[in-house]
Amino acid sequence: MRRYFFFGLILVFIMGCGFPQETRRGVGNEGFLIILATPDDAEVLVNGENVGLASQFESNPLELKSGTHKIEIRKVGFIPEFREVYAGNQSRHTLKINLKKAP
């Protein structure tokens, strides 16, 4: 009986301490990005995924998971702009982009 108790105690210790805990959203791990772009109908891509138009994120910030993200702002006829943004711990960033017309 003692052997099972100690085995269970060791197993609980290993399971509770031995594995990293998952980062959870909604508890301060996310960050927010306000995008002020000209033209305001430029597309916004986060890590290669289209998330909408820049005008959406002027008054309603884009919520990003904790970590570094690659942001691309693009529109046909303009030279795209690329930025890297770190989000986390309820950070708030404002990204101001003026796309230049393509030659």
C-alpha positions as CSV (number, residue, x, y, z in Angstrom):
1,M,0.0,0.0,0.0
2,R,2.8,2.4,0.8
3,R,4.5,1.7,-2.5
4,Y,1.3,2.8,-4.4
5,F,1.0,5.9,-2.2
6,F,4.6,7.0,-3.0
7,F,4.2,6.1,-6.7
8,G,1.1,8.3,-6.8
9,L,2.8,11.1,-5.0
10,I,5.7,11.1,-7.4
11,L,3.4,10.9,-10.4
12,V,1.4,14.0,-9.1
13,F,4.6,15.9,-8.5
14,I,5.9,15.1,-12.0
15,M,2.6,15.9,-13.7
16,G,2.2,19.2,-11.8
17,C,5.7,20.5,-12.1
18,G,7.3,18.7,-15.0
19,F,5.4,20.1,-18.0
20,P,5.1,23.8,-19.1
21,Q,1.6,25.3,-18.7
22,E,-0.2,26.5,-21.8
23,T,-0.4,30.3,-22.4
24,R,-4.0,31.3,-22.0
25,R,-5.8,34.1,-23.8
26,G,-7.8,36.7,-21.9
27,V,-5.6,36.9,-18.8
28,G,-3.2,39.6,-19.9
29,N,-1.2,37.6,-22.4
30,E,-2.5,39.3,-25.5
31,G,-1.6,42.7,-27.0
32,F,-3.5,45.2,-29.2
33,L,-2.5,47.0,-32.4
34,I,-4.1,50.1,-33.8
35,I,-3.4,50.6,-37.5
36,L,-3.5,54.1,-39.1
37,A,-2.8,53.5,-42.8
38,T,-3.0,55.6,-45.9
39,P,-4.9,54.5,-48.0
40,D,-7.2,53.2,-45.3
41,D,-8.6,50.4,-47.5
42,A,-5.2,48.7,-47.6
43,E,-5.2,45.0,-46.6
44,V,-3.7,43.9,-43.3
45,L,-1.9,40.6,-43.1
46,V,-0.7,39.1,-39.8
47,N,1.8,36.3,-40.2
48,G,0.7,35.9,-43.8
49,E,-3.0,35.7,-43.0
50,N,-5.4,38.4,-44.2
51,V,-7.3,39.8,-41.2
52,G,-9.1,42.7,-42.9
53,L,-8.8,46.3,-44.0
54,A,-6.7,48.9,-42.2
55,S,-9.7,51.1,-41.5
56,Q,-11.2,48.3,-39.3
57,F,-8.3,48.7,-36.8
58,E,-8.3,52.5,-36.4
59,S,-11.0,52.5,-33.6
60,N,-11.2,48.8,-32.9
61,P,-7.7,47.5,-32.2
62,L,-6.5,44.2,-33.6
63,E,-6.0,41.7,-30.8
64,L,-2.8,39.6,-31.1
65,K,-1.7,36.6,-29.2
66,S,1.4,37.0,-27.1
67,G,4.6,36.9,-29.2
68,T,6.2,38.5,-32.2
69,H,4.1,39.0,-35.3
70,K,4.9,39.9,-38.9
71,I,2.5,42.6,-40.1
72,E,2.1,43.4,-43.8
73,I,0.1,46.3,-45.2
74,R,-0.6,46.2,-48.9
75,K,-2.8,47.5,-51.7
76,V,-2.7,46.9,-55.4
77,G,-0.8,49.8,-57.1
78,F,1.2,50.6,-53.9
79,I,4.5,49.3,-52.5
80,P,3.7,47.0,-49.5
81,E,5.1,47.8,-46.0
82,F,6.3,45.2,-43.5
83,R,6.8,45.5,-39.8
84,E,7.4,43.2,-36.8
85,V,5.4,43.8,-33.7
86,Y,5.7,42.2,-30.3
87,A,2.4,41.7,-28.4
88,G,1.9,40.7,-24.9
89,N,1.0,41.7,-21.3
90,Q,-1.8,43.9,-22.6
91,S,0.6,45.9,-24.7
92,R,-0.9,48.6,-27.1
93,H,0.9,49.7,-30.2
94,T,0.0,52.1,-32.9
95,L,1.3,51.5,-36.4
96,K,1.3,54.5,-38.8
97,I,1.9,53.5,-42.4
98,N,1.8,55.7,-45.6
99,L,1.9,53.4,-48.6
100,K,3.8,54.8,-51.5
101,K,2.5,54.4,-55.1
102,A,4.3,51.8,-57.1
103,P,6.3,53.2,-60.0
